[in-house]
């Protein structure tokens, strides 16, 4: 932090005790608690939007979030003399949750369940639903018609797009001459993964999910949008959720799916880990059979494979780092265990 950016802190009514670098900015211990000071990278409206949800959650009793601190002029964004923009957030004396610690992961998924319940209560106040009361019925009917016609909701569109990208990658690799190690490995397996992607996308379009996805759309259901162990902090007996900048009107099962998938990848798709995480969430925010089936359908999509392949397609292909080959090998090695878990649970229905 330079002298000019430090001077920006004079615009806030805080007393500074010490400062350390962290979380992409400066963590400050103040007489008013911990704060995070960072330079702005987005237009002001994005910070106002994020502040809106954290303030409403705080008012609803869910206060363990990184709410923004307004400056002495009542603004979220402050500028230095060169026009650089900064924000200040409430922060915590806490560490990032450790994915290797199952206790941390259970606390994280439990906190997600409490967050989802609070977000459902706050949905109407946040007014994520773009329709007014007079338009609500018409909007709901339009969404229902879309589901009946097997058209894609936002969640469905995501995986349809991913599947198209896998097909594009397959076609590219098929005609590629002189394939490197990564490309040889990818081409050997991409056909099987493409088939998995098509099957998962087709199941996601099934009418049995229409009601749940429609309900999320018309009731303004909100997901965090980036609920990973990186955005869950642990401090003593307290658990905190940060970085709401990607929240959106979407079925909350997508949050649960993304969190479980990323943890399971770290634990080589160990069955007991899945059941423990699912039980922790279900204990607080119960899942019905349809929601569990939606979760398993999302888990059946080969998202990690798609991510690695898509990064390759959009990168400089003249040199592929060895670490990318290692990542691809790991995903391929884990796939049998992933499929075993999914097939085992799906057999229950």
N, C-alpha and C positions, 0 to 999 in steps of 0.2 A: 504494500500500500504506500502510495506516495503522499507527499505533504498536501497536495491539492485535494485528493480524495479524503484524507483525514479531516480536512477542513469542512467537508460536507457534513460530518457528524455533528458539527456545531449547530446544525439546523434542527437537531432533535433534543428533546428535554431528557437527556440521559447523562449519568455520571459514569465515566469509563474507568474500570479498574485494571483490566489487562486485555490484550488482543492476541489471537493466534490464527494462523491460516487453516482453513478447512472448508469442506463442502462448497468449493468453487468460489470462496470469498474469504471474509474475515469473521471469525467467531469472537464476539466481544462479551466479556464478563462485565456487567454494569450493576449499579445499585438497584436497578429495576429488573434484574434477571439477565439471562443470557440472550444475546441478539446475534443475528446473522446479517452481515453487511455485504451486498454484492452489487456488481455493475449490471445495469439493465441490458438485455439483449432483444427485447420485444417492445412493441408499441404499448403505451400506457394502458389501453383498454384491456389487455391481457391480464395485467396485474389487478385491475379493478374487478375483473371477472373472478379471478382466483380469490381475491379478498372477500368478495361477496359470499362465496360458499363457506369459507372458514369462519367468518363472522356469524353466519346463520347457525353453523354447527356449534359454535361457542355459546350462542344464546340458547341453543337447545340442550346444553349441558355436556356436549362433546367438545371439551376444551383442549384436549391434547393434540393440537394442530399448530402449524407455523403461521399464525395470523400476522398480517402486516402491521407495521408501526407507522403512523402518519407523522409528518414533520410538523414543525411549529406553525406552519401555514395551513395545516390540514390536508396536505397532499401526500399521496403514496410515493411519488417519484420525486427525488431531489437531484439537483444539477450542481456540478462544480463550475468554476469560472470558464472552463473550456467547452462547456455544454455536454460533458459526459453525464449520463444519468445513473442514479443509484437507488436501491431500495433497502429497507431495513425490516427484518422479520423478527418476531419472537422466536427464540430458540431454546435449547434445553441442554442441561448437563447430562448428556446421554451418548451412548455409542450406537453405531449402526448394528442392527441385529445380525447375528452370526449364523450363516446358513449351515455351518457345521454343528451348531448347537440345536438339537431338536426342541429343547425347552424354549429357546428364542423363537423358533418357527411356529410352535404351538401358540405362543403368546401373540405372534404376528397374525396368524389366521383367526384367532379369537377376536383380536382387535378389529380385523376386517369385518367380522360378523356384526359387532357392535356398531361399526361405522355404517354398514349397509342399512341397518335398522334406523339409525339416525338420519341417513340420507333419504330414506323413504318418507319419513315424517317431514323432512324439509323440502321435498320435491315441489310441492305447490307454491311454497314461498319463494323458491328460487326461480320459478316461472321458466323452466327449461322448455316446457311445452310451448310451441310457438303460437298455439291457437288460443283465442279468447273463449269465454264461456259459450257465446253464441255460435262459435265455429266448431266447438269440441265434438259434437255429434257427427257433423259432416266429416271432420278429420278422422275420427275413429272408424267410420264406415269406409273411408278411402283406404285406410290401413288394412282393414279386414278384407276388403276386395283384393288388395295386393297379395295378401297371404293366400286367399282362395285361388288366385290366378298363378300361384307359385312364383311370384316375383320376389326379388331379394329385399329384405330389410338391410339396414346398414351392416349388421353383424354378418349376415349371409353374403353380402356383396364382398366383404373382406376376403372370405375364403374362396369365393368364385374367382376373384382377381388373383389370389395366390396360385390357384390351380392353373389359370391361364399362363402365369409366369413360369410355372414348372414345365408346361408344354412347350413354351418358347425356348426354355433352356435345353430341353430334350432335343428339339429340332436343331438348335445351334451345335450341340455336342455331336449329334449324329453326322453332320457334314464337316466337322472339324478334322483337319489333317494334322498329324504329328502331335497327338495329345500328350500333355504333361501328366505327371503322376496324379495330380488332383483330378484332372479331366478324365483320365482313364477310370479312376475309382467312381467318380460321379456318373459317368455314362453307364458303367456296369450296373449301377443300382437305381438310376433315376426312373426306369420303367416301372419298377415295383412301387416306388414311392409315389409316382404319378397315379398309379391305380389306387393306392391308399387315399390319396387326396381326392380323387374323383368320387370314391365311395363315401368318404366323410362329408364332402360337399353335398352329395345327393341326399344323405341322411339328414343333413342340416335343413334341407328344403322340405322335409316331411311335414305334413299338415299337423302332426301331433304337437309340433313346437309353435304353431301359429298363435295360439292363444297367449302363451307366455311371452313371446316376442312382441305381440300386439299390446299386451298389458304394459310392458316396459315402455313402449313408444308413447302411448296415449296418456299414461299417468306420470310421465316425466321422471321415470326411474333413472337414477344417477349412479354411474360407476366412477371409481377413482381414476381409472384409465392407465395408471402406471403403478399398481400396487405390487411392488417387489420388496424383497428383504432390504434393498438399499434405501427404501423410503419408509422403513419402520425403525424407530430408534428405541433402545432399551436403556432406562436409567433407574436402577434400583427396582422398586416395585411398580414403576410407571412405564407405560408403553405409549409411544407417540407416533402419529402418522403425519408425514410431510409431503410437500410437492404435489399440490392439487392442480397444477397447471394443465393437465391433460384430461380433466374430468369431462364427462359427456353423458348425454342421454342415451343409455344403452343398458341392456339386461345385465344385472350385477353378476350373473354366473360367469360372465367374461372375466371379471376380476379374479374370481375364485379359480377359474381355469388357468389363467396366466401365472398366478402365484404357485399353484400346485405343480404345474408343468415345470417351472424353473427349479423348484425345490427337488422334484423327482429326478430331474436330470443330474443333479448333484449327488443323489443317493442311488444312482443306477437303477431307478424304477423299482425300488424295494417295496413290496406289497404292504408291509407293516407301516411304512412311512405314509403311504397314501391313506390308509384307513385311519391312522392317528390324526392326520390333518383334517380329513373329512369329518371325523367325529367331533373335533374341536369346533369346527364351524357349525355343524348341524345341531350341536348342543345349545347354541345361542340363537342361531337363525335357521330353523328347521327347513330342510329341503324335501319337496315332494318327489314322487317317482319320476315325474316328467322333467323336473329340474336336474335330477341326478342323471337321467338319460341324456339330457342336453350337455351336461358336463362331460360325460363319457364320449359323446359324439365329437365335441371339441378336442378332447384329448386324443381321439383317434386320428386327428389330422396331423400329418408329419411336419409340424411347423418349424422345428429346429432345422430339419433338412432343407425345407424351403428357404429359410433365412440364409443359410450358408450358401446355397446355390444362387439365390437372388443377389447376394453381395458379390459373388463371383461374376455374374452376368453384367453387373453395373460397375465393375472395376477394371483396372488395367490388366489385361490377361497375358501380357508378355512375361510377367514374373509373378508367380503365385507363392506366397510365403509358406514355409514348412508348417507353421502353426495352423494354417487353414487346412492342410492335409490331415493334421492330427485331429482337428475338430470334426472333420468329415468322418474319419475313421471311428471316432468315439461315438458319434450319432448312429452310425451303421451297426457298431457292436452292441449298442444299447437297444436297438429296435426290437429284437426278439423278446426281451424282457418287457418292453413297453406294450407290445402286442399281447403277450401272455396276460398281463394285468387287465387290459381292456377286455379281452375275450372272456376272462374269468368272471368279471363283474357283469358283463352283458349277458352271460348265460343265466343269470339270476332272473332276468325278465322273461 
